[in-house]
Amino acid sequence: MIRPATSADCATLAKIDAVSNPSPWSVKQFESAIESRTETVLVSETNGCLSGFIAWQSVCDESELHLVATAPDFRRQGIAAALLAQWFQTASTQHITRLFLEVRESNEAAQMLYRKYGFAECGRRRDYYSLHDDRREDAVLMDKAV
């Protein structure tokens, strides 16, 4: 089941993000996103457990994906795909014309998933992300017309 996130979900969302993302959001960042009028945070529940989430921001006719993650025990079950499908559906009802996102250059699995749904690379932010060994990596910018 996919539903809007609530403030009661934020601690669990931060835990899922911490094991999924090298630069995770804090509980406070999730709370702020939930309270924002331009941001949407949805969660996936599986057997009563939060199994994943998605967060995006829509402004005018564009929508940017901020985060999508699946809890480790629930990966490879189509949860991220279902959450992305909800983003696409919401965008089409809100007259969004362009979806965009950024992803770490090293996150090839995510890039493949986004390409599967019609996203294409549209630019790069050189040396955007820090790595643990004082090196840096690019952010790959991707977009898709709705």
ABEGO torsion letter per residue (X at the ends): XBBBBBAAAAAAAAAAAAAABABBBBAAAAAAAAABAABBBBBBBBGGBBABBBBBBBBEABBBBABBBBBAAABGAGAAAAAAAAAAAAAAAAGBABBBBBBBAABAAAAAAAAAAGBBBAEBBBGABBBAAGBBBBBBBBBBBX
